[in-house]
C-alpha cells in the first residue's frame, strides 16, 4: 500500500484527539514575538533597570536567568525534530510541528530583549556587555540537563520504542518545560513583578516588558506540558511503559535542576526555587502514574500558584 493511503482512517485528521485539540488551541492563540510586546514596554524595562541601579552581582544574575531561558528555547528548537519524525499519529506530528515553531518564537523574544534592554542597560550602568551565549552563564548542571535531552531525542532516530519516546518526553516536556521553565516563570514574577516578593531581600524593579513576554510564552508552554503529560499518562496507564522509567528519568535530572537553582543566590532564595521545582515535579508524576488523576487544562498547567500573571505597567 502507498504510504499516502491508510485504510485504518476515514479522514486524515482527528480534531477531537487531545493532540488535535492542542494544535487548534495553538492556531487560535497565535502571538507575534516581534509586534505583540510593544517597544514601549521594553523601553520601560530599560528605564527602570537603569533607575534601580542594581549591583553587578544582581544584574549578572538577571542576565543569567535570561540567557538560560533563551538558550533553552534555542536548544529545543533544534532538538525536537526527531520526535516529530518517529511519532506515528499525524495529529501528534502536527502538534510537535507547532511546538517547534513556538519554541523558535520564544527564542526570538529573548534575543530581542537582550538586544533592546539588557545590553543598553549594561552600557548605561557601566557594566561589561556580555553576549547571551557567554560561557559563564551556563553551569555544568544546566549543560547536563540539556545535553541529556538532546542525546535522548537524537537516540529516537535509532530506537523509536515507546520506552525511548517516554524517556525523551520526560526529559523535555516534564523536566525542562514543566519544572525548569515553570520555576523560571515563578522567579521572574516574584522578583520583577509588581507585588512584594518573599524570595528577594530587597524590592526589585517591576519590569512589564519581560513579564508580558513570559506571559505569552507560558500560554504556549501549557499546551506543550499538557501534550507530554498526556502521552506519558496514556502509555503508563495502558502498560506500554512502566512508571519507574518515568520516575527514574525525572529523579536523575532533578539533582541537576536543584544545583542549577542554587546558582541564583543574590536576586532570589534558591531554597524557595528548589522547593517550587520539587512541588511541580511531584504533581506531574502523580498525574502520570495515578489512575484516578486528571490532566489539568492548559491554563492550570502553567498557573504560578501565587495568583499572579503577567501584570500591567
BELBEL-V24232 format. One record per run of one state. SS is the DSSP state (h for helix, s for strand, l for the rest). FROM is the first residue (numbers start at 1). LEN is the number of residues. Records with the same first field share a line. If there is no record, write none. Layout:
BEGIN
SS=FROM-LEN + FROM-LEN
END
This chain:
BEGIN
l=1-17 + 29-10 + 53-3 + 80-1 + 87-3 + 126-9 + 138-2 + 156-6 + 193-15 + 239-4 + 262-8 + 290-8 + 302-12
h=18-11 + 39-14 + 56-24 + 81-6 + 90-36 + 135-3 + 140-16 + 162-31 + 208-31 + 243-19 + 270-20 + 298-4
END
